[in-house]
């Protein structure tokens, strides 16, 4: 079965008595236009979209019997809990310097799990917890691309200070 568009979202769409089949995607897959997946009922589907950008609850198919809905995978994550603006600024700077996609909500920063980030958290003294979460939508990369011309030197000097 080939699915070519998002026809609504489970939050606002009336599915009636239709059975919901979930197709589970990780956050990287949410940004892909072409995917081959299976629903939780083992139905094989091909998702072929004109535009990228799926999110939790998007409905890809609906009839009287079946509704196919996007579910996001439970993924390892860090929830960072800065106590004040100073901690927020320090950790946000370090995450931005590494181009780490994040979500900021409820005075917390949520990032995908990456063991190497713990060094940043410990250096900045910010409180954090390791957990699992479902990212409702893909991370959006904003701004421009830039290149670090002296990246090797920066990396080497950073290691020398440890």
N, C-alpha and C positions, 0 to 999 in steps of 0.2 A: 504494500500500500504506500503510495507516494503522497506526502502532505506538503502543500505549497504555500500556506499562509496561516497567520494567526487570526482566528475568527472571533476571539473574545478572551475574557479572563474569568476564571472560576469564581472570583470575588463578586462579579456583577452579572454573569451569564446564567440564565435559567436552563439547567440541563434536563429538567423534567424527571422522568423515570429512567433515563438513560444510565447505563452502567459506566462508571468512570474507570478508565484504564490510565495508569500513570506511566509516563516515560521519564526515566531518571537521568538527569544530566549533571555533570560537574560544572564548576563555574567557567572553565575554559571552553567547554562545549556550548555554553549559552551564547557565545560570540561567533560560533560557526554557522555558515549558511547551509552546508551540506553534511548530513549525518545519516548513518545507518544504525538503527537501534531496535531493541525489543521492548515492548511494554511489559508491565508486571503480569500481564496475562499471556505472555510469550508471542504476541502478535509482532511480526517483523514489519518495520516501517522505514521508509526513506524520507528524511526531512530535506526538502530542497526549497530554500527561501530566496526571494530577490534581495532582501535586506537582512543583515545580521542583527542579532540582539533579542534573544528570547529571555523570558523571566519566569519565575515561579508562577504557576497558575494559568499560563497561556494555554488556550485551547487550540489544538491543531486539527481536530476533527470532531464533528458532532452529527449524529442522526438519532432516531428514536431509540435505538438499541445501545449505542456506544458513544462515549465522549473520551477523546484522548487528550490528556492534560500533562503539561510539563511539571515535573517535580525536581527539586534540586537535591543532590546527594548530601548526606551528612558528611562534613569534611573537618579534619583537624584544623584548629585555629588558635590564635592568641587573642585574648581580650586584654587590652592595656588600659590601666586605670590611673591616669595622671591625677595627683592630689591638687595641683595648682597650675597656673599659666606657665610658670617656669618649666616644670616637668613636661607639660604639653608641648611647649615650644622646642625643648631639647629633643624629645623623642620624635616629634613630627619632622624636625630638620633631618635627623638621622634616617628616618624612613624615606623621606623625600630624596635624600642624597643617594639612596640605594634604588630609587624608582620602585619602591614597594607599594603596590596597590593596597589601599585601605578604605575602610568605611568608618566614618565618624558619626556616632549617634549616642545620645544619652550621656554625654561627657566621657565617652569611652572610644577607643580606637580598636577596630577589629581587623586583623590581618590573617591571611592563610598561614598555617603552621610552616615555619622554616627554622630549624634548629639554630642556625647562625644568628637569628635575630635576638636570641637570649643574651648574647654579648652586649648588644645595644641597650637592652632593657637594664642589664646589670650596671653598665657604665653610666647610664643616665639616672639610675636609682628609682625608676618608675615601677610601680606595682603592676603585675600581670598574672594572668591565669591561662593555663593550657586547657582547652575545651574542644567541643565539636559544635559546629553550627551548619545551618543550611543558608547559603548565600542566595538571597532572593533574585538577584540579578548579577550580571557580569560586571566586573570592575571596568570603569571607563577610564581610559588613559587620556588625560587632558594635556594641553600645552603643546610644546614643540619638542622635537628631538634635538639633543645636543650631544656632542662627543667630548670625551675627556681625553685631551691630547697627551697629558702626562699621566695617564692612568697607571702605567707600570710603576712609575716613581712613587705615586701616591700610595699604591698598594704596598710597595716595599717599605716605605717609611712608616706606614701604619703598623706593619708587623714588627718593625724595629722598636716601637714604643711599648710593646706588650710585655 
